[in-house]
């Protein structure tokens, strides 16, 4: 049996594979005196984010783009989908 690949949570490859073909559209909300964009629960579970995890943001104001990189790297648990028995 071939071993399943192991990805680190937060790795750009893993996030790209999870989000392939998916789009997220979120509203800007007010939290105190600031504005925030929420992260969908399904994405949080799949990537393994936790409260307090560090996030790096790259802002491209002229293009209206903000890119986020989640810096915390945790080992992903092996899922049943990856462990098919032959």
VENRA-V424847 format. One line per field, one symbol per residue. ss: DSSP state (A for helix, B for strand, O for the rest). phi: phi as a letter, one per 30 degrees, with the letter a starting at -180 (. if undefined). burial: 1 if it has 24 or more other ideal C-beta (glycine too) atoms within 12 Angstrom, else 0. Layout:
BEGIN
ss = ???
phi = ???
burial = ???
END
This chain:
BEGIN
ss = OOOOOOOBOOOAAAAAAAAOOOOOOOOBBBBOOBBBBOOOAAAAAAAOOOOOOOBBBBBBAAAOBBBBBBOOOOBOOOOOOOOOOO
phi = .ddddccddideddddddceicbcbbddccbicccbcdceeddeddcidbejddbccccbedcibbccbdddccddddcdddcdcc
burial = 00000010110001100100000000000000000000100010011110000000000000000001010000010000000000
END
